[in-house]
Every structure is written in structure tokens, then in C-alpha cells.
Amino acid sequence: MAEKLAPEKRHSFVHNGQKVFEWDQTLDEVNIYINLPPNVHSKQFYCKIQSKHLELGIKGNPPYLNHDLTSPVKTDSSFWTLEDDIMHVTLQKRDKGQTWASPILGQGQLDPYYTDLEQKRLMLQRFQEEVSFAFITILFRVLGYGFHLQSHDMFCMCFPVPFCLNIASCPSNLFFSLPF
């Protein structure tokens, strides 16, 4: 929901007139997008993600990127994929909500104006998440609605109405799924 109301904006890092990568960020992660060269097999690419360092490229060649990251990441939650001639690196932020001026330390920093816009966008995203959580908490604690876990890891809320769609597991009368 927060992504729809506060969408990410991709930023480009250009060096000597050539786009090196694009990137965006959410509260939780930084995403790097790199256009892959043609005629190179997917098994030839590699990506090594460390807490404060990123190295990636084509095996047997000098690395395309070999730089320190702006801030630490959770290596166990960070990963990379290849799809449609694009390498997508997802870096899980160690410090949720921190605004990064660039994924690579000292490379392609956003100017102060865009850093401020990015900070505001992330604050809006965080507010939207917290308001959604607060709303659900109020329904649970103040209004007394019950929550339980359903299949597909979706929380369902039971509302009292004259009939029930899932009599076996719903102590109330009607299921209403909350999408989050």
C-alpha cells in the first residue's frame, strides 16, 4: 500500500556520459539495476554482497562495480537476480528508514534537493505503514475484533454479521481479508 501512495523514483548514476546503474530505495531496501551487455551467458555474471561492500561483474574480467556501500546492509536478506537483460541487486538496509543519498559511497550522490525529496518520500512511506498498523491495532484492542492467521499468510478480521462464510474457523460470522 505504501508503495502506491509514495512510489519509488529511480535515480541514475552516469559516469563520462554513460549510465552505470539506476537505483531506488524503500524504507527497507535499496535496489540497483544494471543493464547487462549482450551475448553474455547468465552463468558468467557474479555478485558478491558484503555488509559494507558490493562487487559484481563478469567472471574472468575486472569487476564492473567494486565499491563500498553508503551504509551497512543485512547480507543474509540481500540478493541479486538476472531478468530481461537487467541485473537487479536488492540490498536489505540494516537500519530501516535510513535515507541513502547513493548506494555506492562517494559515487553518484543525490544533490541536497533530491536527497530532501527522498527523505520526505520515505517519511511518508513510514507514516503510511505506521498508520495502517495503528488502525489495525485500534480495531483489535479498542473495538474487540479478533485476528487470526489464514492460508497464504494473510490476516483475516472477523466482523459480526448475520451469516458466516467460514463457520469452521471463524468464531464470528464473516471473514474480511486485510491486504497487507
N, C-alpha and C positions, 0 to 999 in steps of 0.2 A: 504494500500500500504506500509506504513512504517513497519508494522509487517513482511511483506515478505522480505524486504531488511535488516531489523535489528531485527531478531527474538528474542523473549524472551528465556532465558535459565532458566530452573527450577533448583533451589538450594534446597538442602536437609538439614534439621536440624535433627541431630542424637544425641540422649542422651543415654548413657550407652549401646551403640551398637544397639539401636532400633530407626528406623526412626519415628520422632514425626510428622513432616509435610514436605511438599515440598512447595516452593513458587517461584513466579516470579513477575516481575513488568513491567509496561509500563510507559509512561510519565504521564498518568492519574490515574493509579490504581496499587494496589498490590493485587495479588491473592494468597490465601493459599489453599492447597489441603491436606486433611486428609483422610487416608484410614479408613473406618468405620469397627467396629467389626461385625462379622457375627451374625445372628439370633437376631438382634435388630431392632424393627419396626421403620420406619422413624419418626413417631409421638413422639417417645421417645427422639429425639435429640432436642437441643435448641442452639441458638447462640444469644448473646447479644453484639451488636456493639455500643460502645460509642466513643466520639471524640478521646480519647486517651487510650481506654481500650477495650480489647476483652475477652469475656468469652464464652466458649462453652463446651458442654458435653452431657451426657445422664441424663435426668431428674431423680431426686432421688439419684444421685451419686455425689461424689465430681467432680468439673469441670475438664475436660481434659486439657483445657488451661484457665488460668485466669491471664492475664498479661497486663501490659501497652504496648501500641504501640510505635514504634520508633518515629513517627510523627503524628500529628493530621489528622483525616480523616473527610470527609463530611458524616455524619450519614444518611442523607436523600437520598444519592445516593449509599450507601453501602448496600450490601445484601448477602444472602447465599442461596445455593441450595444443594440438595442431588441428585446425579445421579451416577448410576453404582457403588455403594458402596464407593463413594467418596463424602465428604462434601467439597464444593467449596465456599470459602468466598471471596467476592470481596470487597475490601476497596478502596473507591474513595479518592485519595490524595487531601488534602486541598490545598497543594502547588504543582501545576503541574510542572513536570520536576525534582522535587527533587529526588535524588537517595537515596534509603533506603539500609543500609547495612544488615538489617534484618527487618522483620515485627514486631517482638517482641523485646522490649527494653532489651538489655543485653543477649539475647538468640540467639545463632547460627549466630553471626555476621560474615559476609564475611571477609576474610583476605584482607589486603590492595591491593594485586594484583587483586583479583576478584572484589573488590569494584571499582577499577580504570577501569577495563574492563566494568563493568556495567554502570559506568558513561559515558564512551565513547559510548557504545551502545545506551544509552538514548539520548546523544547529537546527534548521527547520526539520530535517530528516529525523534528528534525535527527538525533537519535541513531538513530532507526529507519532513516533514509536512509543514514547513515554505516555502520551495522552491516550493512545489505544490501550496500553497496558493498564493505565489508571482507570479507564472506563470499564474494562473487564473486571478489575479488582472491585470497583464500586458495585457492579452487578452481583458479584459473588458475595461480598461481605455485607453490604448495606441492604440490598434488595433480596438476598437469600436465594438467588438462583444457584443451582448445582451444576458443576462442571464434571465431565468425565472424558476419558480418552477413548476415541473411536479408532477404527481402522484408518490407515493412511496418516497416522499421527495428527489427526485433526481434533481439536477440542470442540465438543458439542455442548450447547446450552439447552437446558430443559425449560420450557415455558408451560405453565398450566393452561390448557385449553380443553375443550370437551372430548377430544379423541387423541389417540396415540399412534404414531407411525412405527414405533419400535417398542412394543409392550414388554418384551423380554428384558431389556437392559435399561430402560428409561423409567425412573421412579415417578416422573411427572407424566405429562400427556403428549408432548410434541417435541420433536428434535428440531433444533435450528442450528445449522453449522456456521461457525465463525471462520471466515477465510483469513488465516494468518500463519 
